[in-house]
C-alpha cells in the first residue's frame, strides 16, 4: 500500500468511526488505524533515509542535485 493509499484508508476509518455508535466497532477501527499509522511512519522513515543517502553522496562534478 502506498502512503497515499494509507492516508485515504485512514480518512475512511475516521469517517466510519464518526458514523458508528458501537464502541466495539470504533475500537476495531482504531486498531486498524493505528496499524496503518505505524506502517505509514515506517514508509516515510525509509524514504527519508534514502533521501539522506542521496544528499550525502557527492556528484561526479562536485555538485549535488540539491544545489548545495
C-alpha positions in Angstrom: 0.0 0.0 0.0 1.4 3.4 -0.9 1.5 6.3 1.5 -1.4 8.0 -0.3 -3.5 4.8 -0.2 -2.7 4.5 3.5 -3.8 8.1 4.1 -7.0 7.5 2.1 -7.8 4.4 4.2 -7.1 6.4 7.4 -9.6 9.0 6.2 -12.2 6.3 5.6 -11.5 4.8 9.0 -12.1 8.2 10.6 -15.4 8.6 8.8 -16.5 5.1 9.8 -15.6 5.8 13.4 -17.6 9.1 13.5 -20.6 7.3 12.0 -20.9 4.4 14.4 -22.4 4.3 17.8 -20.8 0.9 18.6 -17.8 1.2 20.9 -16.6 -2.2 19.8 -16.7 -1.1 16.1 -14.9 2.2 16.9 -12.2 0.3 18.8 -11.7 -2.1 16.0 -11.4 0.8 13.5 -9.0 2.5 15.9 -6.8 -0.6 16.0 -6.8 -0.7 12.2 -5.9 2.9 12.0 -3.0 2.6 14.5 -1.6 -0.2 12.5 -1.8 1.8 9.3 -0.2 4.8 11.0 2.8 2.7 12.1 3.2 1.3 8.6 3.0 4.8 7.1 5.6 6.1 9.5 7.9 3.2 8.6 7.5 4.0 4.9 8.2 7.7 5.5 11.3 6.9 7.6 12.5 4.6 4.8 12.1 7.4 2.2 13.8 9.9 4.5 16.8 7.6 4.9 17.0 7.2 1.1 16.9 11.0 0.6 19.7 11.4 3.2 21.9 8.9 1.4 21.3 10.8 -1.9 22.1 14.1 -0.2 25.3 12.7 1.3 26.5 11.2 -2.0 28.7 13.6 -3.9 28.1 14.0 -7.6 30.9 13.3 -10.0 31.3 17.0 -10.9 31.3 18.0 -7.2 27.8 19.3 -7.2 24.7 17.5 -5.9 21.2 17.8 -7.3 20.1 19.9 -4.4 22.2 22.9 -5.3 24.5 22.8 -2.3 
